[in-house]
Each structure stands twice: as structure tokens, then as C-alpha cells.
Amino acid sequence: MRFGLKLAAALSAVFVMSACTSVEPAPEPDPDTQRRLSSGPVVGFFSENGAPTWLGVPYAQSTAGDNRWRAPQPALSRDDLFQAVSHPEPCPQIVNRLSTETTGLPVGALLGAEDCLKLDVYAPASAESGAAGLPVMMWIHGGSNTWGYASQYDGSKLAQEQGVVVVVVQYRLGPLGFFAHPDIDEGQGANFALLDQIAALNWIHEEIAQFGGDPENVTIFGESAGGQNVAALLASPLASGLFHRAIVQSGFFDSVPLDEARIGDVNSAIPAADRMRAAGGDQDLRALSLQTVFDAYNLGDPRAELPRVIADGVSLPREGLASAFDSLDTFNAVPVITGTNRDEMKLFNALNDDLTRRRFGLLISIRDRAYYDRLSHYQSRLWRILAVDQAAARMSGAGHDAIWAYRFDWDEGGRLLTMDLSTIFGAAHAMEIPFVFNHFDFFGQLDRALFNRRNEDRRDALAASMGAYWAAFAREGDPGAAGGPDWPRWSADPELMRFDAPSPELMDGRDSLALLLSDLSSDPALNAAQICRAAQALSNWRDELEDQILTQTDCAA
């Protein structure tokens, strides 16, 4: 599947028109937020809504030098008071068109530092250190597992309004997060990003009570690549017992075979390491500069995938991530919510020159509205089938019944100049994140068009409902009727929660690839050429399904 770098490119291209460059000064530490951790004292501050907040708290040591491509080591102890009032520096990554606006660095530059294994903590004002703990929700950010950072997310409103402790974690990315070279294999596997997330869960187990959280009630949740990482933690034997519920938002249940990650293509570990050594004078891989490591990858080429989420036989089963869910013996069978957005693929199709035009490099117009909508519909359905229907079927077939599914449908974004955002993006990929966090300062200047006064009451009501469901699930392991109608478990005749303004409602129906292809083959809105064009787009996205897709739509050559 050649999708991850396309995702990063689409996100950065969309957000270039929305990023902000202002940097606010760090707040003053408040002594009422001082806590004592095993590594030493820490002090934070109160967010604008009164939520106690601690930013950039180390959960592990720097991964530079001898610690590169090794399991994370516990944070060093210190006697001085650590002022947790600024977001941590990002983990190393390549600047894209979003981060160039926020950092001032050019696209393609190297951003971040290896001393990045830090996290942000948001608690409700009611939280008391050492008291009866509140539910903990650990957020794993998206970004194709190649970019992203904690400062993109503000958990203060989710914490304050829903009575949970929110932890936003950073982890190693790109070639530092996933590297399957045999020369550095010391039994820790190839998924260093997952080892970081497991280290963060261990930190939560040891320290979160100081922030009012319950270490025996931890929910992991994440979106896109973060959702895939949640799925990976569900399948990881190393994460057993460290979390108690899981929410997968628009995440896949895929992994890369170990042999492919080592020598499958130009960006696999062995050929990439050969280029590193050639550029670095045959130094030890851990002694190479960050620039040399990242220069070995052609991360700007959407045809070259960087192997991520690797079936290494250590942090993930060698048989692969998806197959782990076939047996209760091979995954951490905690309660799970999984879902997708109705128009996931519109985010990417909006930046596809075959489907849209751009004036002044910015203003998007759709070439063929009917085809654009129908193609996005089938692509987004395929996303749902893979992330919801097939995943839920595997888990339930294994005997796990604590599964809930949703679809996010909100599409009331306003206009930006000549662009109707409700049509171009609709309920696109990542659109649900501001609703989960009830924080609509998310897409930069684009927020003013997407989230405007006309849709304020309806979206606020929907955000309150989503937050209530997520928090109830974190609290009880069952979303129940916390934010609207009672949300039933997945079943043979499933009902999904449909999140749309002003309030959620249930929707019927299981989906499958066979049903999708049958609908596509007979779609009255498309002619024969368009049907085959759409079928080819589906198979290009998921090459392993190519034969089935092209054959069932009568589009095989």
C-alpha cells in the first residue's frame, strides 16, 4: 500500500494555507501544580480554562548516540525543579509545508532533536495528587509515523469537561522509529516508535497518580497513523496489561513483513544503511549525524514507502498485525472502539490534480463534481471496510465482543474565498479530532472558515456528545448512552454510531468489499470508463486487492 507519504503530503498541502507562525510565550509556573515524580520534582501551570497542565515532561532519556535504535531508557533523576511549561521539541522529522510555516524552516529541512521522548499532561481542576484516580487517556498523534508533535494537540478541554487525565505522547518517527537492520538488532525488534509508546505507558503506570490519574484505568486513543499504532499496541505482547481500553480513529490494521522492511525496496533498512555508511565514511550507524540518516531516504517521493509498523516478531507477531486479531491468545483483548470518517479520502482527492484545479497554488475547484463525490465515496468506504468491518469481524470471530463502531459525518464547514469546504472536504480525514478534544483551534487560519458562527451551536453540541462517549468509554469500558442514544456493541447485524450535528444517531449496516464493488459496477452516476477509473484508483491504493477489484468490476485488462 503506497499511502503513508501521500497522506503526509496531502496534510501538509492542505494546511499550508492555514498554519500560524505566532509563538506564544511560556506561561509562568504555578506552585499549586508542583508534583513529586520518581525522577524529581516538576511544576506546571493552569491552562486558560483552569485545567492543571504540565508540558514536555520527560518519560525516557534522549535517544541520541548509543541510545539510537535501542529500547528507550528511563528518564534520568534530578534534584532541581523541572518547569513543565513549554511543549517539547519535536522528534526528528522532515519539514513539510505545514511545519515550514510554524518553524520558519524550509520544506525538506531536518526538524527536531533526539531528546524528544516527552509528553504533555492535562488534568481537570478536580484532580488531586494521590487521591482516587481519574480515567487516563493517552493520545498517540498521527502523521504517517513520519511527522507530528505534541504541541498540535490541546487536551485541556477534554480533561476539564469530561473529568479525565489526558496524556499526549511524542515518539520516534520515520527511520528512527522503524528500522529493521540486522546490525542494530539486539533483540529489541524494529519498532522503536512502539517501544517508546510502551515506555510512555510504563511511565503512566508509575507516575500518573501524582496527577490524579488511575494507572489501572488507561485508555489509548489515536488517529490515522496514531490509530494504527493503537492497533499495534493491541497486538503487542510487550504492551500486555499496560492499558485497559483502546480507540482506533481512522487507523489501519496493517504491518510490513520483516524481510520486506529489511530489503524490500530502496527505502528499506539495508539499502538505506548502505547509503548512510557511504555518506558517513563507514561510521557505526549510531554515530552518524541525524542529517546523514535522513538524507539516505527519499522521503519526498510518494512512490517510495518507508517501512513502518513492522512484523518483527518482538513488539509485533511475526505473522503480521492483522492476523493477531484472529485469536484471543494473540492480542490484548480490551474493549475497543473503531471508526472512520465518511469522506476520509476527500482530504487527499482535494490535492489530486486529476480531480481538482488550484488557482494561485491555493484555491481549489473540483473538475467533475459527480465523479469526485462518487470516487471519494468508494475510497472512503474501502477505508471503513478495512478499519472497521474487517477488523471487528476478526476480533468478534475470535470471541471478543466488547467492540463498538462509529462513522463521523459532520460536513458543515463554511466557505473560504471561492471554496465551499463542505463540498471539497466534507467529513474528511482528521476532521473528527477537534470534536473529540472540543478544541476548534486545530487547522490554523482554516478554522475560521471551517468552524464559524453559523455552525457553532450544532458543532458544540456534537463535540459535547463525542467527548461524553469517549470519556464514558474510558471510565467504564462501555460508551453506553453518555452522549445520546445507547451505543450497542458490534454484532452480526451491527449498528454504528453516526456522529453528525446536532446529535449522534444509530445507523444500520455491515459493509464488505463485495458489496462495495457491486455498487460501483452498477453506479448510475458513473459511465463505464469512470467505473474502471475508480476501480483502478482503488486497486492502486490497495495493491493486494487489485485482482479482486478489477475482476469484479469487469475492468481487468
C-alpha positions as CSV (number, residue, x, y, z in Angstrom):
1,M,0.0,0.0,0.0
2,R,1.6,3.3,-1.2
3,F,-0.3,5.6,1.1
4,G,1.7,6.9,4.1
5,L,3.8,9.5,2.3
6,K,0.8,10.6,0.2
7,L,-1.1,11.2,3.4
8,A,1.8,13.4,4.8
9,A,2.0,15.3,1.5
10,A,-1.8,15.9,1.4
11,L,-2.0,17.1,5.0
12,S,0.9,19.5,4.6
13,A,-0.5,20.8,1.3
14,V,-3.9,21.5,2.8
15,F,-2.6,23.1,6.0
16,V,-0.1,25.4,4.2
17,M,-3.0,27.8,3.8
18,S,-3.9,27.5,7.4
19,A,-0.8,27.4,9.5
20,C,0.0,30.1,12.1
21,T,3.5,31.5,12.7
22,S,2.9,33.2,16.1
23,V,4.7,31.7,19.1
24,E,3.2,32.5,22.5
25,P,5.5,33.0,25.5
26,A,5.6,30.2,28.0
27,P,3.3,30.7,31.0
28,E,4.6,31.2,34.5
29,P,4.8,28.1,36.6
30,D,2.2,27.8,39.3
31,P,3.3,26.3,42.7
32,D,-0.1,24.7,43.1
33,T,0.8,22.4,40.3
34,Q,4.1,21.1,41.8
35,R,4.3,17.3,41.9
36,R,7.0,14.9,43.0
37,L,7.9,12.2,40.4
38,S,10.3,9.4,40.9
39,S,12.7,11.3,38.6
40,G,12.4,14.5,40.6
41,P,10.0,17.5,41.3
42,V,8.0,19.0,38.4
43,V,5.8,22.1,38.2
44,G,3.3,23.2,35.6
45,F,0.6,25.8,35.2
46,F,-3.1,26.3,34.8
47,S,-4.5,26.4,31.2
48,E,-6.9,29.2,30.4
49,N,-9.9,27.0,31.3
50,G,-8.4,26.2,34.7
51,A,-7.0,22.7,33.8
52,P,-3.7,21.9,35.6
53,T,-1.2,21.4,32.8
54,W,2.3,20.0,32.5
55,L,4.2,20.2,29.2
56,G,7.3,18.5,28.0
57,V,7.7,16.1,30.9
58,P,10.5,13.5,30.1
59,Y,9.4,9.9,30.2
60,A,12.6,8.5,28.8
61,Q,16.2,9.5,28.1
62,S,17.5,11.1,24.9
63,T,17.7,8.6,22.1
64,A,20.9,10.1,20.6
65,G,24.2,8.4,20.4
66,D,24.4,4.9,21.9
67,N,20.6,5.1,22.7
68,R,19.7,5.4,19.0
69,W,17.8,2.4,17.7
70,R,17.7,0.9,21.1
71,A,14.8,0.5,23.5
72,P,14.1,3.7,25.4
73,Q,15.8,4.1,28.8
74,P,14.0,5.5,31.9
75,A,14.3,9.3,32.4
76,L,17.3,10.4,34.4
77,S,16.7,11.5,38.0
78,R,17.3,15.1,39.0
79,D,17.1,17.2,42.2
80,D,16.2,20.6,40.6
81,L,12.6,21.6,39.9
82,F,11.6,20.9,36.3
83,Q,9.5,23.6,34.8
84,A,7.0,21.9,32.6
85,V,5.6,25.0,30.9
86,S,6.6,24.5,27.3
87,H,5.8,21.9,24.7
88,P,8.7,19.6,23.9
89,E,10.9,19.9,20.8
90,P,9.6,17.5,18.1
91,C,11.2,14.2,17.4
92,P,13.4,14.4,14.3
93,Q,11.4,14.7,11.1
94,I,11.5,16.3,7.7
95,V,9.8,19.7,7.4
96,N,6.7,19.7,5.2
97,R,4.5,22.6,4.1
98,L,2.8,22.8,7.4
99,S,5.8,22.8,9.6
100,T,7.6,25.2,7.4
101,E,5.0,27.8,8.4
102,T,5.3,27.1,12.1
103,T,9.0,26.7,12.3
104,G,10.4,29.1,9.7
105,L,12.5,26.2,8.2
106,P,12.3,25.4,4.5
107,V,10.5,22.4,3.2
108,G,12.8,19.4,3.3
109,A,14.9,20.6,6.2
110,L,15.5,18.5,9.3
111,L,13.5,19.5,12.3
112,G,13.7,18.3,15.9
113,A,16.1,16.6,18.3
114,E,16.6,13.1,19.6
115,D,15.9,14.2,23.2
116,C,12.2,14.2,22.4
117,L,10.7,11.4,24.4
118,K,8.4,13.7,26.4
119,L,4.8,14.1,27.0
120,D,2.1,16.7,27.9
121,V,-0.3,16.1,30.8
122,Y,-3.7,17.8,31.2
123,A,-5.9,17.2,34.2
124,P,-9.2,18.5,35.4
125,A,-9.2,21.0,38.2
126,S,-10.9,18.4,40.4
127,A,-7.9,16.0,40.1
128,E,-6.0,15.5,43.3
129,S,-2.5,14.1,43.5
130,G,-2.5,10.7,45.1
131,A,-6.3,10.7,45.5
132,A,-8.8,8.2,44.0
133,G,-7.7,8.2,40.4
134,L,-9.5,9.5,37.3
135,P,-9.5,7.7,34.0
136,V,-6.4,8.3,31.9
137,M,-6.4,8.8,28.1
138,M,-3.1,8.6,26.3
139,W,-3.3,10.2,22.8
140,I,-1.0,9.0,20.0
141,H,-0.7,11.6,17.3
142,G,-1.0,10.8,13.6
143,G,1.2,12.0,10.7
144,S,2.1,8.8,8.7
145,N,4.5,7.9,11.5
146,T,6.9,10.3,9.9
147,W,5.9,13.7,11.3
148,G,3.9,15.2,14.1
149,Y,4.4,16.5,17.6
150,A,2.6,17.1,20.9
151,S,2.1,20.8,20.5
152,Q,-0.5,20.2,17.8
153,Y,-3.0,18.9,20.4
154,D,-4.5,20.7,23.4
155,G,-6.2,18.3,25.9
156,S,-7.2,20.9,28.4
157,K,-10.9,21.0,27.5
158,L,-11.3,17.2,27.2
159,A,-9.7,16.8,30.6
160,Q,-11.6,19.6,32.3
161,E,-15.1,19.0,30.8
162,Q,-15.0,15.2,30.9
163,G,-13.1,14.5,34.2
164,V,-10.2,12.6,32.6
165,V,-6.4,12.9,32.7
166,V,-5.2,13.4,29.1
167,V,-1.6,12.5,28.2
168,V,-0.2,13.5,24.7
169,V,2.9,11.5,23.9
170,Q,5.7,12.0,21.4
171,Y,7.6,9.1,19.9
172,R,10.4,8.4,17.4
173,L,9.4,8.9,13.8
174,G,10.4,7.8,10.3
175,P,13.8,5.9,10.1
176,L,14.5,6.5,13.8
177,G,11.1,5.0,14.8
178,F,11.1,2.0,12.4
179,F,14.4,0.4,11.3
180,A,14.9,-3.3,10.6
181,H,18.6,-3.5,10.0
182,P,20.2,-6.7,11.4
183,D,23.4,-4.9,12.5
184,I,21.4,-3.0,15.2
185,D,19.2,-5.8,16.2
186,E,19.9,-6.6,19.9
187,G,16.6,-8.5,20.5
188,Q,14.5,-5.3,20.8
189,G,13.0,-5.6,17.3
190,A,12.4,-2.9,14.7
191,N,9.5,-0.8,16.0
192,F,11.2,1.7,18.2
193,A,8.2,4.0,18.0
194,L,6.1,1.3,19.6
195,L,8.7,0.7,22.2
196,D,8.5,4.5,23.0
197,Q,4.8,4.3,23.4
198,I,5.1,1.3,25.6
199,A,7.7,3.2,27.7
200,A,5.1,6.0,28.0
201,L,2.5,3.5,29.2
202,N,5.0,2.3,31.8
203,W,5.6,5.9,32.9
204,I,1.9,6.4,33.3
205,H,1.7,3.2,35.4
206,E,4.4,4.6,37.7
207,E,3.7,8.3,37.8
208,I,0.1,9.2,36.7
209,A,-1.3,9.0,40.2
210,Q,0.7,12.2,41.0
211,F,-1.5,14.0,38.5
212,G,-4.8,12.5,39.8
213,G,-4.9,9.6,37.3
214,D,-5.7,6.0,37.8
215,P,-2.9,3.7,36.5
216,E,-5.3,0.8,36.4
217,N,-7.7,2.6,34.1
218,V,-5.8,3.7,31.0
219,T,-7.3,4.2,27.5
220,I,-5.1,4.5,24.4
221,F,-6.5,6.5,21.5
222,G,-5.1,7.8,18.3
223,E,-5.9,8.9,14.8
224,S,-4.6,7.8,11.4
225,A,-1.0,6.6,12.0
226,G,-1.8,7.0,15.7
227,G,-4.8,4.8,15.2
228,Q,-2.6,2.2,13.5
229,N,-0.2,2.4,16.5
230,V,-3.2,1.8,18.8
231,A,-3.9,-1.3,16.8
232,A,-0.3,-2.3,17.0
233,L,-0.3,-1.9,20.8
234,L,-3.4,-4.1,20.9
235,A,-1.4,-6.8,19.1
236,S,1.9,-6.2,21.0
237,P,2.8,-8.8,23.7
238,L,5.0,-6.1,25.2
239,A,2.0,-3.9,26.0
240,S,0.0,-6.5,27.8
241,G,-1.6,-5.2,31.0
242,L,-0.5,-1.6,30.4
243,F,-3.8,-0.3,29.1
244,H,-7.4,-1.2,29.5
245,R,-9.4,0.2,26.6
246,A,-8.5,1.3,23.1
247,I,-10.0,3.8,20.5
248,V,-8.8,3.5,16.8
249,Q,-9.7,6.6,14.9
250,S,-9.3,6.1,11.1
251,G,-6.4,3.7,11.7
252,F,-5.4,0.6,9.7
253,F,-4.6,-2.8,11.0
254,D,-1.7,-3.4,8.6
255,S,2.0,-4.2,9.1
256,V,5.1,-4.7,6.9
257,P,6.8,-8.1,6.8
258,L,10.2,-8.1,8.4
259,D,12.0,-9.3,5.2
260,E,10.4,-6.5,3.2
261,A,11.3,-3.9,5.8
262,R,14.9,-5.1,5.6
263,I,15.4,-5.3,1.8
264,G,12.1,-4.8,0.1
265,D,12.8,-1.6,-1.8
266,V,15.0,1.5,-1.9
267,N,13.9,2.8,1.5
268,S,14.2,-0.5,3.3
269,A,16.8,-0.7,6.1
270,I,19.7,-2.4,4.4
271,P,19.9,-0.3,1.2
272,A,19.3,2.8,3.3
273,A,22.0,1.9,5.7
274,D,24.4,1.3,2.8
275,R,23.8,4.9,1.7
276,M,24.3,6.2,5.2
277,R,27.6,4.5,5.5
278,A,28.7,5.7,2.1
279,A,27.9,9.3,3.1
280,G,29.3,9.0,6.6
281,G,32.6,7.3,5.9
282,D,31.6,3.8,7.1
283,Q,30.9,5.0,10.7
284,D,28.9,3.0,13.1
285,L,25.3,3.7,12.3
286,R,24.6,5.1,15.8
287,A,27.5,7.5,15.4
288,L,26.1,9.1,12.2
289,S,24.7,12.6,12.2
290,L,20.9,12.9,12.0
291,Q,21.3,14.7,8.7
292,T,23.2,11.7,7.3
293,V,20.5,9.3,8.5
294,F,17.6,11.3,6.9
295,D,19.5,12.1,3.7
296,A,19.6,8.4,3.0
297,Y,15.9,8.4,2.4
298,N,14.0,9.9,-0.5
299,L,11.1,10.9,1.8
300,G,9.7,13.3,-0.8
301,D,9.0,10.6,-3.3
302,P,5.4,9.3,-2.9
303,R,6.4,6.1,-4.7
304,A,9.0,5.2,-2.1
305,E,7.4,4.0,1.2
306,L,9.4,4.0,4.4
307,P,8.6,0.7,6.2
308,R,6.6,1.3,9.3
309,V,4.8,-0.9,11.8
310,I,7.0,-3.9,11.1
311,A,6.0,-7.5,12.0
312,D,9.4,-8.0,13.7
313,G,8.5,-11.0,16.0
314,V,9.3,-9.0,19.1
315,S,7.0,-6.0,19.6
316,L,4.6,-7.4,17.0
317,P,3.8,-11.0,15.9
318,R,5.9,-12.2,13.0
319,E,2.7,-13.4,11.3
320,G,1.6,-9.8,11.0
321,L,-0.6,-7.3,12.7
322,A,-4.0,-8.1,11.2
323,S,-3.8,-11.9,11.9
324,A,-3.1,-11.2,15.6
325,F,-6.8,-10.4,16.0
326,D,-7.8,-13.9,14.9
327,S,-7.3,-15.4,18.4
328,L,-7.8,-14.1,21.9
329,D,-4.4,-15.6,22.7
330,T,-2.6,-13.2,20.3
331,F,-3.9,-9.7,21.1
332,N,-4.7,-7.7,24.2
333,A,-8.5,-8.2,24.2
334,V,-9.6,-5.0,25.9
335,P,-12.8,-3.0,25.0
336,V,-12.3,-1.4,21.6
337,I,-13.9,1.5,19.6
338,T,-13.0,1.7,16.0
339,G,-14.4,4.1,13.3
340,T,-13.7,6.2,10.3
341,N,-14.9,9.4,8.7
342,R,-17.5,9.3,5.9
343,D,-15.4,11.3,3.5
344,E,-11.9,10.2,4.6
345,M,-10.4,10.4,1.1
346,K,-11.6,13.9,0.2
347,L,-8.6,15.3,2.1
348,F,-6.3,13.5,-0.5
349,N,-8.5,13.9,-3.5
350,A,-8.7,17.6,-3.0
351,L,-5.0,17.7,-3.7
352,N,-5.1,15.4,-6.7
353,D,-4.5,17.4,-9.9
354,D,-6.5,14.9,-11.9
355,L,-9.6,15.7,-9.8
356,T,-9.2,19.3,-8.9
357,R,-7.7,22.6,-10.1
358,R,-5.7,25.1,-8.0
359,R,-5.6,28.8,-8.7
360,F,-2.7,30.7,-7.3
361,G,-1.5,27.4,-5.9
362,L,-4.2,27.6,-3.2
363,L,-7.8,28.0,-4.3
364,I,-9.3,24.5,-5.1
365,S,-12.1,23.8,-7.5
366,I,-13.4,20.4,-8.4
367,R,-13.2,19.3,-12.1
368,D,-16.1,16.9,-12.2
369,R,-18.3,17.1,-9.0
370,A,-20.2,13.9,-9.6
371,Y,-17.1,11.8,-10.2
372,Y,-15.2,13.5,-7.3
373,D,-18.0,12.6,-4.9
374,R,-18.5,9.1,-6.1
375,L,-14.8,8.2,-6.2
376,S,-14.4,9.7,-2.7
377,H,-17.4,7.7,-1.5
378,Y,-16.0,4.3,-2.7
379,Q,-12.5,5.0,-1.4
380,S,-13.8,6.1,2.0
381,R,-16.0,3.0,2.1
382,L,-13.0,0.9,1.5
383,W,-11.2,2.6,4.3
384,R,-14.1,1.8,6.6
385,I,-14.3,-1.8,5.5
386,L,-10.6,-2.3,6.3
387,A,-10.5,-0.4,9.6
388,V,-14.0,-1.3,10.9
389,D,-15.8,-4.2,9.3
390,Q,-12.9,-6.5,8.7
391,A,-11.1,-5.6,12.0
392,A,-14.3,-6.0,14.0
393,A,-15.1,-9.3,12.3
394,R,-11.7,-10.7,13.1
395,M,-12.0,-9.7,16.8
396,S,-15.6,-10.9,17.2
397,G,-14.7,-14.1,15.3
398,A,-12.0,-14.7,17.9
399,G,-14.6,-14.5,20.7
400,H,-14.2,-10.8,21.7
401,D,-17.5,-9.0,21.9
402,A,-16.5,-5.6,23.6
403,I,-16.3,-3.8,20.3
404,W,-18.1,-0.6,19.2
405,A,-18.0,1.1,15.8
406,Y,-18.8,4.6,14.5
407,R,-18.8,6.8,11.4
408,F,-18.1,10.6,11.6
409,D,-20.3,12.6,9.2
410,W,-20.0,16.3,10.1
411,D,-19.7,18.2,6.9
412,E,-20.9,21.7,7.8
413,G,-17.6,23.6,7.1
414,G,-18.1,27.1,5.6
415,R,-16.6,28.8,2.7
416,L,-13.1,30.2,2.2
417,L,-13.0,32.7,-0.6
418,T,-14.3,30.7,-3.6
419,M,-14.0,27.3,-1.9
420,D,-17.0,25.5,-0.5
421,L,-15.3,23.5,2.2
422,S,-18.3,21.3,2.9
423,T,-18.1,20.0,-0.6
424,I,-14.4,19.9,-1.1
425,F,-13.6,18.2,2.2
426,G,-16.8,17.2,3.9
427,A,-16.2,14.8,6.7
428,A,-12.6,14.3,5.7
429,H,-9.7,12.6,7.3
430,A,-8.8,14.2,10.7
431,M,-11.9,16.3,10.8
432,E,-13.2,14.5,13.9
433,I,-10.1,15.4,16.0
434,P,-11.3,18.9,17.1
435,F,-14.7,17.4,18.1
436,V,-13.1,14.7,20.3
437,F,-10.9,17.4,22.0
438,N,-13.6,20.0,21.8
439,H,-10.9,22.4,20.7
440,F,-11.5,24.1,17.4
441,D,-8.2,25.8,17.2
442,F,-6.7,23.0,15.2
443,F,-6.3,23.8,11.5
444,G,-4.9,27.3,11.9
445,Q,-6.5,30.0,9.9
446,L,-8.6,27.5,8.1
447,D,-10.5,27.1,11.4
448,R,-12.3,30.5,10.8
449,A,-13.9,29.1,7.7
450,L,-14.5,25.5,8.8
451,F,-15.8,26.4,12.3
452,N,-17.8,29.5,12.1
453,R,-20.6,31.3,13.9
454,R,-23.3,29.7,11.8
455,N,-22.3,26.2,12.7
456,E,-21.1,26.9,16.3
457,D,-24.2,25.7,18.2
458,R,-24.5,22.5,16.3
459,R,-20.8,21.6,16.3
460,D,-20.5,22.4,20.0
461,A,-23.4,20.0,20.8
462,L,-21.8,17.3,18.7
463,A,-18.4,17.9,20.4
464,A,-20.0,17.6,23.8
465,S,-21.6,14.3,22.8
466,M,-18.4,12.8,21.3
467,G,-16.4,13.8,24.4
468,A,-19.0,12.3,26.7
469,Y,-19.0,9.0,24.8
470,W,-15.1,8.9,24.7
471,A,-14.9,9.7,28.4
472,A,-17.6,7.2,29.4
473,F,-15.8,4.5,27.5
474,A,-12.5,5.5,29.2
475,R,-14.3,5.4,32.6
476,E,-16.4,2.2,32.3
477,G,-15.2,0.3,29.2
478,D,-18.6,0.9,27.6
479,P,-19.7,4.2,25.9
480,G,-23.3,3.5,26.9
481,A,-25.7,6.4,26.4
482,A,-23.4,9.0,27.7
483,G,-23.7,11.4,24.7
484,G,-27.0,10.4,23.2
485,P,-28.6,7.1,22.3
486,D,-27.3,3.9,23.8
487,W,-24.4,2.7,21.7
488,P,-24.7,-1.1,21.0
489,R,-21.8,-3.5,20.7
490,W,-20.7,-4.8,17.3
491,S,-22.8,-7.8,16.3
492,A,-23.7,-10.0,13.3
493,D,-26.2,-7.3,12.3
494,P,-24.3,-4.3,13.5
495,E,-25.4,-0.8,14.3
496,L,-22.8,2.0,14.2
497,M,-22.9,5.3,16.0
498,R,-23.2,8.1,13.3
499,F,-21.7,11.3,14.6
500,D,-23.3,14.3,12.9
501,A,-24.7,17.6,14.1
502,P,-26.5,18.4,16.2
503,S,-26.5,15.0,17.9
504,P,-25.4,11.4,17.1
505,E,-27.8,8.7,16.0
506,L,-27.5,5.0,15.2
507,M,-27.1,3.7,11.6
508,D,-27.5,0.1,10.4
509,G,-25.3,-1.9,8.2
510,R,-22.3,-4.1,7.7
511,D,-20.1,-3.3,4.7
512,S,-17.8,-5.5,2.6
513,L,-15.6,-5.3,-0.4
514,A,-18.0,-7.4,-2.4
515,L,-20.9,-5.1,-1.6
516,L,-18.8,-2.0,-2.5
517,L,-17.7,-3.5,-5.8
518,S,-21.2,-4.5,-6.7
519,D,-22.4,-0.9,-6.0
520,L,-19.5,0.5,-8.0
521,S,-20.2,-1.8,-11.0
522,S,-23.8,-0.6,-11.2
523,D,-23.5,3.0,-10.1
524,P,-25.9,5.1,-12.3
525,A,-23.9,8.3,-11.7
526,L,-20.8,6.9,-13.5
527,N,-20.2,5.7,-17.0
528,A,-18.2,2.6,-17.8
529,A,-14.9,4.4,-18.2
530,Q,-15.4,6.2,-14.9
531,I,-16.3,2.9,-13.1
532,C,-13.0,1.4,-14.3
533,R,-11.1,4.6,-13.5
534,A,-12.5,4.4,-10.0
535,A,-11.7,0.7,-9.8
536,Q,-8.1,1.4,-10.8
537,A,-7.8,4.1,-8.2
538,L,-9.0,1.6,-5.5
539,S,-6.5,-1.0,-6.6
540,N,-3.6,1.5,-6.8
541,W,-4.3,2.4,-3.2
542,R,-4.5,-1.3,-2.1
543,D,-2.4,-3.3,-4.5
544,E,-3.1,-6.6,-2.7
545,L,-6.7,-6.2,-3.7
546,E,-6.1,-5.4,-7.3
547,D,-7.1,-8.6,-8.9
548,Q,-10.4,-8.8,-7.0
549,I,-11.3,-5.2,-7.6
550,L,-10.6,-5.2,-11.3
551,T,-12.2,-8.6,-12.0
552,Q,-15.4,-7.9,-10.1
553,T,-15.9,-4.6,-11.8
554,D,-15.1,-6.1,-15.3
555,C,-12.2,-3.7,-15.6
556,A,-9.3,-6.3,-15.9
557,A,-7.2,-5.8,-19.0
